[in-house]
Structures are given as structure tokens and as C-alpha cells.
Amino acid sequence: MPFASINQQDIHFTDHGGDGLPIILSHGFLMDEQMFAHQVAALSPEFRVITWDERGFGQTRYDGEPFTYWDSARDCLALLDHLDIQHAVFGGMSQGGFLSLRAALLAPERVLGLVLIDTQAGPEPAELVEGHKQLMQAWIENGLSDEVADYIANLIIADPSEN
């Protein structure tokens, strides 16, 4: 399994090869690179697709140190450096979109395009922040319970008209 030691982190990634245009895909909160399996299957014959596990998700361990989406954007850019990729299309779902947007602001000359899925550019509404912190703490302390999984599924895939 490939890891890149960047920004004092061991970032897990998969380079799906190919000689075409590079595309780096960044997953959503509580997910990992596997969320893009169908996109990789469809795109990798023609494009060089890179998927990765952001800090604390999948096979990339969380070192317990605070970090921001700006740090995650720097991780993404450093991963491209590690792979000797100068320019790419950045794609991201939810938090993957947050960091892709930040990568575009940090290094616009490296971004050939943005694919943003169920994401936003603004800050999280203040009334939701405390709930998200409690959710994360419960997950750290108790693992992924059925209640936490149901809450997350509702956030991500529920019909917005029902919320």
C-alpha cells in the first residue's frame, strides 16, 4: 500500500496510473478513498486518477494534532508533488470539496479544473459546529455506532426536503 510522508503525515494514496490528464479525488467526511471506486473504474482507462485518504480517515492515521482544511489542501498539493504532478483536475465531495477549493486558492496555477460534489465555499453554520464536534468525539470514544452511522447517512444522502 503506497504512503507518502508529507507535512509530517503518512498519507495513504492510490495512483490508478494512466498517461492521461491527472485527476485527484478527495473524499467526504467519515469516508475514505474507496468512495470513488466507481469513478476510478470509469475514468482510469483514459485518465490518471489519484485517490487518497485524508488525515484521520481510511488508512491515513490521525496523529491527534489539530489541523484545518488549509492543511488538508497543502497535503493534497504535496501529494501531487510527491507524484511529480504539476497540474491536475481537483475533485472533491463535501470536505473533499472544501479542501479542493482551498488548494485552488493556494496554487491556482496547478488547478486545471474543479469538480465539486455536495460542497460549499462558506463556513459551516455556527449552530451546527457544536453538534459536529460532539459527533466526532462520540466516534473517537466509542467507534462508529449505529446511531452515529444513521446520523451521518441522513446528513449525506437524505432527501433535503425532509430535513
FINUSE-292768 format. One record per atom (N, C-alpha, C): residue number from 1; y, x, z; atom name; residue in three letters. Coordinates in nm, 3 decimals. Each point is the difference from the previous one (the first is absolute). Example, Ala and Ser with C-alpha at 12.3 -4.5 7.8 and 13.67 -1.06 7.14 Angstrom:
NODE pos      c2      c1      c3 site code
NODE   1  -0.569   1.319   0.780    N  ala
NODE   1   0.119  -0.089   0.000   CA  ala
NODE   1   0.120   0.090   0.000    C  ala
NODE   2   0.105  -0.035  -0.072    N  ser
NODE   2   0.119   0.082   0.006   CA  ser
NODE   2   0.109  -0.077   0.073    C  ser
END
This chain:
NODE pos      c2      c1      c3 site code
NODE   1  -0.118   0.084   0.000    N  met
NODE   1   0.118  -0.084   0.000   CA  met
NODE   1   0.123   0.088   0.000    C  met
NODE   2   0.089  -0.022  -0.093    N  pro
NODE   2   0.119   0.086  -0.009   CA  pro
NODE   2   0.107  -0.037   0.103    C  pro
NODE   3   0.054   0.103   0.062    N  phe
NODE   3   0.111  -0.012   0.092   CA  phe
NODE   3   0.105   0.101  -0.042    C  phe
NODE   4   0.126  -0.035   0.022    N  ala
NODE   4   0.110   0.092  -0.025   CA  ala
NODE   4   0.071   0.022   0.133    C  ala
NODE   5   0.018   0.125   0.039    N  ser
NODE   5   0.075   0.032   0.121   CA  ser
NODE   5   0.147   0.009  -0.037    C  ser
NODE   6   0.072  -0.107   0.032    N  ile
NODE   6   0.142  -0.007  -0.033   CA  ile
NODE   6   0.077  -0.062   0.116    C  ile
NODE   7   0.120   0.050   0.022    N  asn
NODE   7   0.087  -0.052   0.105   CA  asn
NODE   7  -0.073  -0.012   0.134    C  asn
NODE   8  -0.077   0.102   0.034    N  gln
NODE   8  -0.078   0.007   0.124   CA  gln
NODE   8  -0.102  -0.115   0.011    C  gln
NODE   9  -0.043  -0.054  -0.111    N  gln
NODE   9  -0.098  -0.108  -0.004   CA  gln
NODE   9  -0.112   0.039  -0.096    C  gln
NODE  10  -0.120  -0.051   0.027    N  asp
NODE  10  -0.111   0.012  -0.094   CA  asp
NODE  10  -0.015  -0.134  -0.068    C  asp
NODE  11   0.058  -0.009  -0.120    N  ile
NODE  11   0.006  -0.126  -0.074   CA  ile
NODE  11  -0.122  -0.012  -0.091    C  ile
NODE  12  -0.075  -0.109   0.018    N  his
NODE  12  -0.114  -0.027  -0.088   CA  his
NODE  12   0.050  -0.063  -0.129    C  his
NODE  13  -0.056   0.043  -0.112    N  phe
NODE  13   0.038  -0.055  -0.130   CA  phe
NODE  13  -0.118   0.005  -0.095    C  phe
NODE  14   0.011  -0.076  -0.107    N  thr
NODE  14  -0.096   0.007  -0.110   CA  thr
NODE  14   0.078   0.010  -0.130    C  thr
NODE  15  -0.031   0.104  -0.075    N  asp
NODE  15   0.058   0.018  -0.134   CA  asp
NODE  15  -0.105  -0.048  -0.099    C  asp
NODE  16   0.029  -0.112  -0.062    N  his
NODE  16  -0.098  -0.062  -0.089   CA  his
NODE  16   0.004   0.062  -0.139    C  his
NODE  17   0.067   0.114  -0.011    N  gly
NODE  17  -0.003   0.078  -0.122   CA  gly
NODE  17   0.070  -0.067  -0.116    C  gly
NODE  18  -0.035   0.044  -0.115    N  gly
NODE  18   0.062  -0.050  -0.121   CA  gly
NODE  18   0.117   0.087  -0.042    C  gly
NODE  19   0.025   0.002  -0.128    N  asp
NODE  19   0.107   0.082  -0.055   CA  asp
NODE  19   0.126  -0.080  -0.028    C  asp
NODE  20  -0.004  -0.129   0.026    N  gly
NODE  20   0.114  -0.085  -0.030   CA  gly
NODE  20   0.110   0.009   0.104    C  gly
NODE  21   0.095  -0.088  -0.015    N  leu
NODE  21   0.112  -0.010   0.091   CA  leu
NODE  21  -0.047  -0.012   0.144    C  leu
NODE  22   0.054   0.080   0.093    N  pro
NODE  22  -0.040  -0.012   0.141   CA  pro
NODE  22   0.059  -0.126   0.065    C  pro
NODE  23  -0.083  -0.067   0.078    N  ile
NODE  23   0.040  -0.116   0.078   CA  ile
NODE  23  -0.049   0.024   0.142    C  ile
NODE  24   0.090  -0.008   0.098    N  ile
NODE  24  -0.040   0.013   0.140   CA  ile
NODE  24   0.017  -0.135   0.068    C  ile
NODE  25  -0.108  -0.046   0.062    N  leu
NODE  25  -0.002  -0.132   0.061   CA  leu
NODE  25  -0.006   0.012   0.152    C  leu
NODE  26   0.091  -0.070   0.068    N  ser
NODE  26   0.012   0.005   0.145   CA  ser
NODE  26  -0.033  -0.138   0.058    C  ser
NODE  27  -0.092  -0.002   0.094    N  his
NODE  27  -0.055  -0.124   0.054   CA  his
NODE  27   0.092  -0.068   0.101    C  his
NODE  28  -0.037  -0.123   0.034    N  gly
NODE  28   0.072  -0.079   0.099   CA  gly
NODE  28  -0.045   0.030   0.142    C  gly
NODE  29   0.075  -0.054   0.094    N  phe
NODE  29  -0.026   0.017   0.143   CA  phe
NODE  29  -0.141  -0.047   0.035    C  phe
NODE  30  -0.068   0.078   0.082    N  leu
NODE  30  -0.136  -0.025   0.047   CA  leu
NODE  30  -0.104   0.005  -0.112    C  leu
NODE  31   0.036   0.057  -0.112    N  met
NODE  31  -0.094   0.015  -0.111   CA  met
NODE  31  -0.021   0.149  -0.025    C  met
NODE  32  -0.070   0.032  -0.105    N  asp
NODE  32  -0.016   0.139  -0.040   CA  asp
NODE  32  -0.010   0.004  -0.152    C  asp
NODE  33  -0.030   0.118  -0.052    N  glu
NODE  33   0.000   0.018  -0.145   CA  glu
NODE  33  -0.098  -0.093  -0.072    C  glu
NODE  34  -0.101  -0.047   0.071    N  gln
NODE  34  -0.101  -0.086  -0.063   CA  gln
NODE  34   0.056  -0.133  -0.049    C  gln
NODE  35   0.117  -0.039   0.051    N  met
NODE  35   0.057  -0.128  -0.045   CA  met
NODE  35   0.029   0.001  -0.150    C  met
NODE  36   0.008   0.119  -0.060    N  phe
NODE  36   0.031   0.011  -0.142   CA  phe
NODE  36  -0.123   0.026  -0.087    C  phe
NODE  37  -0.119  -0.025   0.050    N  ala
NODE  37  -0.122   0.030  -0.076   CA  ala
NODE  37  -0.001  -0.066  -0.137    C  ala
NODE  38   0.041  -0.126  -0.009    N  his
NODE  38  -0.002  -0.069  -0.130   CA  his
NODE  38   0.106   0.057  -0.094    C  his
NODE  39   0.116   0.035   0.053    N  gln
NODE  39   0.105   0.059  -0.083   CA  gln
NODE  39  -0.043   0.138  -0.051    C  gln
NODE  40  -0.065   0.077   0.088    N  val
NODE  40  -0.050   0.132  -0.041   CA  val
NODE  40  -0.101  -0.017  -0.113    C  val
NODE  41  -0.091  -0.094   0.014    N  ala
NODE  41  -0.102  -0.022  -0.103   CA  ala
NODE  41   0.065  -0.037  -0.134    C  ala
NODE  42   0.104  -0.081   0.006    N  ala
NODE  42   0.066  -0.044  -0.124   CA  ala
NODE  42   0.089   0.108  -0.060    C  ala
NODE  43   0.065   0.079   0.084    N  leu
NODE  43   0.101   0.095  -0.050   CA  leu
NODE  43  -0.052   0.140  -0.026    C  leu
NODE  44  -0.102   0.043   0.074    N  ser
NODE  44  -0.040   0.142  -0.007   CA  ser
NODE  44  -0.054   0.047  -0.135    C  ser
NODE  45  -0.053  -0.088  -0.084    N  pro
NODE  45  -0.040   0.053  -0.131   CA  pro
NODE  45   0.119   0.052  -0.083    C  pro
NODE  46   0.116  -0.057   0.023    N  glu
NODE  46   0.116   0.038  -0.080   CA  glu
NODE  46   0.103   0.082   0.077    C  glu
NODE  47   0.006  -0.016   0.133    N  phe
NODE  47   0.102   0.065   0.081   CA  phe
NODE  47  -0.063   0.087   0.107    C  phe
NODE  48   0.077   0.094   0.051    N  arg
NODE  48  -0.041   0.078   0.117   CA  arg
NODE  48   0.046  -0.077   0.124    C  arg
NODE  49  -0.092  -0.059   0.073    N  val
NODE  49   0.033  -0.086   0.113   CA  val
NODE  49  -0.032   0.074   0.130    C  val
NODE  50   0.099   0.008   0.087    N  ile
NODE  50  -0.017   0.061   0.131   CA  ile
NODE  50   0.017  -0.109   0.105    C  ile
NODE  51  -0.096  -0.011   0.090    N  thr
NODE  51   0.010  -0.089   0.114   CA  thr
NODE  51  -0.008   0.086   0.125    C  thr
NODE  52   0.058  -0.048   0.109    N  trp
NODE  52   0.000   0.080   0.122   CA  trp
NODE  52   0.007  -0.089   0.122    C  trp
NODE  53  -0.040   0.058   0.113    N  asp
NODE  53   0.008  -0.068   0.128   CA  asp
NODE  53   0.122   0.053   0.074    C  asp
NODE  54   0.092  -0.091   0.027    N  glu
NODE  54   0.122   0.039   0.071   CA  glu
NODE  54  -0.033   0.033   0.145    C  glu
NODE  55   0.093   0.062   0.070    N  arg
NODE  55  -0.022   0.042   0.139   CA  arg
NODE  55  -0.054  -0.116   0.085    C  arg
NODE  56  -0.113   0.027   0.065    N  gly
NODE  56  -0.057  -0.097   0.092   CA  gly
NODE  56  -0.088  -0.105  -0.064    C  gly
NODE  57  -0.025   0.010  -0.128    N  phe
NODE  57  -0.081  -0.101  -0.070   CA  phe
NODE  57  -0.112   0.069  -0.076    C  phe
NODE  58  -0.109  -0.073  -0.017    N  gly
NODE  58  -0.113   0.054  -0.074   CA  gly
NODE  58  -0.049   0.129   0.063    C  gly
NODE  59  -0.012   0.103  -0.080    N  gln
NODE  59  -0.052   0.128   0.048   CA  gln
NODE  59   0.108   0.099   0.040    C  gln
NODE  60   0.126  -0.042  -0.007    N  thr
NODE  60   0.109   0.086   0.048   CA  thr
NODE  60   0.026  -0.036   0.145    C  thr
NODE  61  -0.021   0.094   0.087    N  arg
NODE  61   0.014  -0.026   0.144   CA  arg
NODE  61   0.146  -0.011   0.041    C  arg
NODE  62   0.020  -0.077   0.105    N  tyr
NODE  62   0.133  -0.011   0.061   CA  tyr
NODE  62   0.006   0.103   0.112    C  tyr
NODE  63   0.099   0.087  -0.005    N  asp
NODE  63   0.011   0.106   0.100   CA  asp
NODE  63   0.076  -0.044   0.125    C  asp
NODE  64   0.040  -0.126   0.006    N  gly
NODE  64   0.069  -0.052   0.118   CA  gly
NODE  64   0.150   0.023   0.000    C  gly
NODE  65   0.050   0.072  -0.098    N  glu
NODE  65   0.143   0.028  -0.008   CA  glu
NODE  65   0.072  -0.111  -0.078    C  glu
NODE  66   0.119  -0.038   0.044    N  pro
NODE  66   0.074  -0.102  -0.075   CA  pro
NODE  66   0.035   0.049  -0.140    C  pro
NODE  67   0.004  -0.095  -0.093    N  phe
NODE  67   0.041   0.033  -0.136   CA  phe
NODE  67   0.063  -0.124  -0.062    C  phe
NODE  68   0.070   0.021  -0.110    N  thr
NODE  68   0.071  -0.108  -0.067   CA  thr
NODE  68  -0.052  -0.015  -0.142    C  thr
NODE  69   0.047  -0.104  -0.067    N  tyr
NODE  69  -0.035  -0.014  -0.142   CA  tyr
NODE  69   0.059   0.114  -0.082    C  tyr
NODE  70   0.108   0.059   0.046    N  trp
NODE  70   0.057   0.117  -0.068   CA  trp
NODE  70  -0.100   0.116   0.009    C  trp
NODE  71  -0.063   0.018   0.116    N  asp
NODE  71  -0.103   0.103   0.013   CA  asp
NODE  71  -0.117  -0.029  -0.093    C  asp
NODE  72  -0.039  -0.126  -0.009    N  ser
NODE  72  -0.110  -0.037  -0.090   CA  ser
NODE  72   0.038   0.026  -0.146    C  ser
NODE  73   0.125  -0.026  -0.035    N  ala
NODE  73   0.046   0.030  -0.136   CA  ala
NODE  73  -0.008   0.150  -0.027    C  ala
NODE  74   0.037   0.080   0.100    N  arg
NODE  74  -0.010   0.146  -0.016   CA  arg
NODE  74  -0.147   0.043  -0.011    C  arg
NODE  75  -0.089  -0.067   0.073    N  asp
NODE  75  -0.143   0.028  -0.014   CA  asp
NODE  75  -0.046  -0.027  -0.143    C  asp
NODE  76   0.043  -0.112  -0.055    N  cys
NODE  76  -0.038  -0.038  -0.136   CA  cys
NODE  76   0.049   0.104  -0.101    C  cys
NODE  77   0.125   0.040   0.013    N  leu
NODE  77   0.056   0.101  -0.091   CA  leu
NODE  77  -0.071   0.134   0.017    C  leu
NODE  78  -0.030   0.037   0.125    N  ala
NODE  78  -0.070   0.126   0.026   CA  ala
NODE  78  -0.143  -0.004  -0.055    C  ala
NODE  79  -0.063  -0.117   0.004    N  leu
NODE  79  -0.133  -0.013  -0.059   CA  leu
NODE  79   0.007   0.025  -0.150    C  leu
NODE  80   0.101  -0.053  -0.065    N  leu
NODE  80   0.017   0.029  -0.143   CA  leu
NODE  80   0.021   0.149  -0.023    C  leu
NODE  81   0.079   0.066   0.087    N  asp
NODE  81   0.017   0.145  -0.011   CA  asp
NODE  81  -0.135   0.070   0.012    C  asp
NODE  82  -0.078  -0.041   0.098    N  his
NODE  82  -0.132   0.058   0.022   CA  his
NODE  82  -0.086  -0.011  -0.126    C  his
NODE  83   0.015  -0.110  -0.072    N  leu
NODE  83  -0.078  -0.024  -0.122   CA  leu
NODE  83   0.069   0.054  -0.125    C  leu
NODE  84   0.114   0.068   0.020    N  asp
NODE  84   0.079   0.057  -0.110   CA  asp
NODE  84   0.043  -0.107  -0.101    C  asp
NODE  85   0.043  -0.114   0.053    N  ile
NODE  85   0.050  -0.110  -0.082   CA  ile
NODE  85   0.151  -0.009   0.021    C  ile
NODE  86   0.076   0.016  -0.106    N  gln
NODE  86   0.146   0.000   0.010   CA  gln
NODE  86   0.060  -0.140  -0.008    C  gln
NODE  87  -0.061  -0.088  -0.081    N  his
NODE  87   0.053  -0.135  -0.022   CA  his
NODE  87  -0.116  -0.099   0.004    C  his
NODE  88   0.027  -0.119   0.053    N  ala
NODE  88  -0.106  -0.102   0.006   CA  ala
NODE  88   0.062  -0.138   0.008    C  ala
NODE  89  -0.083  -0.098  -0.027    N  val
NODE  89   0.033  -0.139   0.030   CA  val
NODE  89  -0.046  -0.022   0.144    C  val
NODE  90   0.088  -0.057   0.082    N  phe
NODE  90  -0.031  -0.027   0.140   CA  phe
NODE  90  -0.028  -0.150   0.014    C  phe
NODE  91  -0.114  -0.031   0.058    N  gly
NODE  91  -0.034  -0.140   0.025   CA  gly
NODE  91  -0.034  -0.019   0.146    C  gly
NODE  92   0.042  -0.112   0.055    N  gly
NODE  92  -0.032  -0.024   0.140   CA  gly
NODE  92   0.001  -0.147   0.035    C  gly
NODE  93  -0.089  -0.034   0.094    N  met
NODE  93  -0.008  -0.135   0.052   CA  met
NODE  93   0.054   0.001   0.143    C  met
NODE  94   0.091  -0.091   0.031    N  ser
NODE  94   0.057  -0.015   0.133   CA  ser
NODE  94   0.054   0.133   0.050    C  ser
NODE  95  -0.057   0.059   0.107    N  gln
NODE  95   0.055   0.127   0.050   CA  gln
NODE  95  -0.010   0.109  -0.106    C  gln
NODE  96  -0.097  -0.009  -0.090    N  gly
NODE  96  -0.008   0.095  -0.111   CA  gly
NODE  96   0.120  -0.012  -0.091    C  gly
NODE  97   0.052  -0.121  -0.014    N  gly
NODE  97   0.124  -0.021  -0.076   CA  gly
NODE  97   0.120   0.054   0.076    C  gly
NODE  98   0.000  -0.017   0.134    N  phe
NODE  98   0.111   0.053   0.079   CA  phe
NODE  98   0.013   0.150  -0.024    C  phe
NODE  99  -0.114   0.071   0.008    N  leu
NODE  99   0.007   0.145  -0.015   CA  leu
NODE  99   0.023   0.041  -0.145    C  leu
NODE 100  -0.048  -0.079  -0.095    N  ser
NODE 100   0.025   0.032  -0.142   CA  ser
NODE 100   0.148  -0.010  -0.033    C  ser
NODE 101   0.066  -0.102   0.054    N  leu
NODE 101   0.144  -0.013  -0.018   CA  leu
NODE 101   0.074   0.119   0.060    C  leu
NODE 102  -0.043   0.044   0.117    N  arg
NODE 102   0.064   0.114   0.065   CA  arg
NODE 102  -0.025   0.128  -0.078    C  arg
NODE 103  -0.120   0.015  -0.055    N  ala
NODE 103  -0.028   0.117  -0.085   CA  ala
NODE 103   0.093   0.002  -0.120    C  ala
NODE 104   0.026  -0.118  -0.057    N  ala
NODE 104   0.091  -0.009  -0.115   CA  ala
NODE 104   0.142   0.038   0.040    C  ala
NODE 105   0.040  -0.032   0.121    N  leu
NODE 105   0.133   0.040   0.047   CA  leu
NODE 105   0.007   0.149   0.030    C  leu
NODE 106  -0.109   0.056   0.054    N  leu
NODE 106  -0.002   0.142   0.032   CA  leu
NODE 106  -0.008   0.088  -0.124    C  leu
NODE 107  -0.074  -0.044  -0.100    N  ala
NODE 107  -0.024   0.083  -0.119   CA  ala
NODE 107  -0.004  -0.086  -0.125    C  ala
NODE 108   0.113  -0.060  -0.038    N  pro
NODE 108  -0.002  -0.091  -0.115   CA  pro
NODE 108  -0.046   0.066  -0.129    C  pro
NODE 109   0.021   0.130  -0.012    N  glu
NODE 109  -0.040   0.071  -0.121   CA  glu
NODE 109  -0.152   0.008  -0.016    C  glu
NODE 110  -0.074  -0.028   0.107    N  arg
NODE 110  -0.146   0.008  -0.006   CA  arg
NODE 110  -0.065  -0.134  -0.028    C  arg
NODE 111   0.077  -0.107   0.006    N  val
NODE 111  -0.054  -0.135  -0.011   CA  val
NODE 111   0.017  -0.053  -0.143    C  val
NODE 112  -0.112  -0.018  -0.068    N  leu
NODE 112   0.004  -0.053  -0.136   CA  leu
NODE 112   0.007  -0.152  -0.001    C  leu
NODE 113  -0.041  -0.061   0.109    N  gly
NODE 113   0.003  -0.145   0.012   CA  gly
NODE 113  -0.046  -0.041   0.138    C  gly
NODE 114   0.030  -0.123   0.036    N  leu
NODE 114  -0.041  -0.057   0.127   CA  leu
NODE 114  -0.078  -0.128  -0.024    C  leu
NODE 115  -0.113  -0.014   0.069    N  val
NODE 115  -0.077  -0.123   0.000   CA  val
NODE 115  -0.003  -0.046   0.145    C  val
NODE 116   0.072  -0.107   0.030    N  leu
NODE 116   0.017  -0.045   0.137   CA  leu
NODE 116  -0.068  -0.135   0.018    C  leu
NODE 117  -0.094  -0.006   0.095    N  ile
NODE 117  -0.081  -0.119   0.022   CA  ile
NODE 117   0.023  -0.051   0.141    C  ile
NODE 118   0.049  -0.124   0.013    N  asp
NODE 118   0.018  -0.064   0.130   CA  asp
NODE 118   0.069   0.093   0.099    C  asp
NODE 119   0.117   0.047  -0.037    N  thr
NODE 119   0.074   0.095   0.083   CA  thr
NODE 119   0.146  -0.042   0.003    C  thr
NODE 120   0.080   0.077   0.069    N  gln
NODE 120   0.142  -0.029   0.010   CA  gln
NODE 120   0.078   0.130   0.016    C  gln
NODE 121   0.129  -0.007  -0.021    N  ala
NODE 121   0.085   0.117   0.015   CA  ala
NODE 121   0.075   0.001   0.132    C  ala
NODE 122   0.015  -0.116   0.061    N  gly
NODE 122   0.077  -0.010   0.123   CA  gly
NODE 122  -0.083   0.028   0.124    C  gly
NODE 123   0.066   0.003   0.114    N  pro
NODE 123  -0.073   0.022   0.125   CA  pro
NODE 123  -0.082  -0.123   0.040    C  pro
NODE 124  -0.100   0.023   0.081    N  glu
NODE 124  -0.081  -0.110   0.052   CA  glu
NODE 124   0.090  -0.087   0.088    C  glu
NODE 125  -0.010  -0.131  -0.010    N  pro
NODE 125   0.082  -0.087   0.087   CA  pro
NODE 125  -0.023   0.034   0.147    C  pro
NODE 126   0.108   0.013   0.074    N  ala
NODE 126  -0.008   0.043   0.140   CA  ala
NODE 126  -0.094  -0.087   0.083    C  ala
NODE 127  -0.006  -0.128  -0.028    N  glu
NODE 127  -0.085  -0.089   0.080   CA  glu
NODE 127  -0.149   0.026  -0.021    C  glu
NODE 128  -0.037   0.075  -0.106    N  leu
NODE 128  -0.141   0.030  -0.025   CA  leu
NODE 128  -0.043   0.136   0.053    C  leu
NODE 129   0.096   0.088   0.026    N  val
NODE 129  -0.033   0.138   0.035   CA  val
NODE 129  -0.083   0.008   0.128    C  val
NODE 130   0.039  -0.070   0.104    N  glu
NODE 130  -0.073   0.008   0.126   CA  glu
NODE 130  -0.144  -0.051  -0.017    C  glu
NODE 131  -0.019  -0.106  -0.075    N  gly
NODE 131  -0.134  -0.051  -0.026   CA  gly
NODE 131  -0.086   0.101  -0.073    C  gly
NODE 132   0.058   0.070  -0.097    N  his
NODE 132  -0.075   0.103  -0.073   CA  his
NODE 132  -0.038   0.115   0.092    C  his
NODE 133   0.091   0.038   0.091    N  lys
NODE 133  -0.031   0.107   0.096   CA  lys
NODE 133  -0.116  -0.041   0.090    C  lys
NODE 134   0.002  -0.126   0.047    N  gln
NODE 134  -0.107  -0.049   0.087   CA  gln
NODE 134  -0.133  -0.004  -0.075    C  gln
NODE 135   0.005  -0.042  -0.126    N  leu
NODE 135  -0.120  -0.003  -0.083   CA  leu
NODE 135  -0.059   0.140  -0.013    C  leu
NODE 136   0.083   0.098  -0.030    N  met
NODE 136  -0.047   0.136  -0.017   CA  met
NODE 136  -0.057   0.054   0.131    C  met
NODE 137   0.066  -0.028   0.111    N  gln
NODE 137  -0.049   0.047   0.130   CA  gln
NODE 137  -0.135  -0.063   0.033    C  gln
NODE 138  -0.015  -0.129  -0.028    N  ala
NODE 138  -0.128  -0.067   0.024   CA  ala
NODE 138  -0.110   0.062  -0.085    C  ala
NODE 139   0.033   0.033  -0.124    N  trp
NODE 139  -0.100   0.061  -0.089   CA  trp
NODE 139  -0.039   0.139   0.050    C  trp
NODE 140   0.099   0.079   0.044    N  ile
NODE 140  -0.028   0.135   0.051   CA  ile
NODE 140  -0.089  -0.008   0.123    C  ile
NODE 141   0.032  -0.092   0.090    N  glu
NODE 141  -0.072  -0.010   0.126   CA  glu
NODE 141  -0.138  -0.064  -0.013    C  glu
NODE 142  -0.015  -0.100  -0.087    N  asn
NODE 142  -0.122  -0.081  -0.004   CA  asn
NODE 142  -0.075   0.003  -0.132    C  asn
NODE 143   0.054   0.068  -0.098    N  gly
NODE 143  -0.061  -0.003  -0.132   CA  gly
NODE 143   0.041  -0.126  -0.075    C  gly
NODE 144  -0.056  -0.016  -0.117    N  leu
NODE 144   0.035  -0.113  -0.085   CA  leu
NODE 144  -0.080  -0.123   0.042    C  leu
NODE 145   0.059  -0.082   0.084    N  ser
NODE 145  -0.066  -0.122   0.047   CA  ser
NODE 145   0.011  -0.109  -0.107    C  ser
NODE 146  -0.076  -0.105   0.017    N  asp
NODE 146   0.007  -0.114  -0.092   CA  asp
NODE 146   0.140  -0.062   0.001    C  asp
NODE 147   0.062  -0.005   0.118    N  glu
NODE 147   0.134  -0.059   0.010   CA  glu
NODE 147   0.103   0.082  -0.078    C  glu
NODE 148  -0.009   0.133   0.015    N  val
NODE 148   0.092   0.088  -0.072   CA  val
NODE 148  -0.025  -0.011  -0.150    C  val
NODE 149  -0.126   0.001  -0.040    N  ala
NODE 149  -0.033  -0.012  -0.143   CA  ala
NODE 149   0.050  -0.131  -0.057    C  ala
NODE 150  -0.017  -0.110   0.073    N  asp
NODE 150   0.048  -0.130  -0.048   CA  asp
NODE 150   0.152   0.000  -0.014    C  asp
NODE 151   0.069   0.057   0.097    N  tyr
NODE 151   0.147   0.005  -0.005   CA  tyr
NODE 151   0.046   0.079  -0.122    C  tyr
NODE 152  -0.063   0.115  -0.023    N  ile
NODE 152   0.039   0.085  -0.113   CA  ile
NODE 152  -0.031  -0.070  -0.132    C  ile
NODE 153  -0.117  -0.060  -0.009    N  ala
NODE 153  -0.034  -0.072  -0.124   CA  ala
NODE 153   0.101  -0.109  -0.027    C  ala
NODE 154   0.043  -0.070   0.103    N  asn
NODE 154   0.100  -0.105  -0.017   CA  asn
NODE 154   0.132   0.058  -0.050    C  asn
NODE 155   0.038   0.117   0.053    N  leu
NODE 155   0.124   0.064  -0.045   CA  leu
NODE 155  -0.006   0.039  -0.147    C  leu
NODE 156  -0.115   0.049  -0.041    N  ile
NODE 156  -0.010   0.061  -0.132   CA  ile
NODE 156  -0.037  -0.100  -0.110    C  ile
NODE 157  -0.094  -0.091   0.029    N  ile
NODE 157  -0.051  -0.083  -0.111   CA  ile
NODE 157   0.018  -0.150   0.019    C  ile
NODE 158   0.065  -0.042   0.108    N  ala
NODE 158   0.017  -0.144   0.020   CA  ala
NODE 158   0.100  -0.056  -0.100    C  ala
NODE 159  -0.011  -0.128  -0.024    N  asp
NODE 159   0.096  -0.070  -0.085   CA  asp
NODE 159   0.134  -0.005   0.072    C  asp
NODE 160   0.106   0.060  -0.057    N  pro
NODE 160   0.130   0.006   0.069   CA  pro
NODE 160   0.055  -0.138   0.036    C  pro
NODE 161  -0.037  -0.103  -0.073    N  ser
NODE 161   0.052  -0.133   0.030   CA  ser
NODE 161  -0.060  -0.058   0.129    C  ser
NODE 162  -0.110   0.063   0.047    N  glu
NODE 162  -0.065  -0.047   0.123   CA  glu
NODE 162   0.050   0.072   0.124    C  glu
NODE 163   0.085   0.099  -0.016    N  asn
NODE 163   0.050   0.077   0.115   CA  asn
NODE 163   0.135  -0.046   0.043    C  asn
END
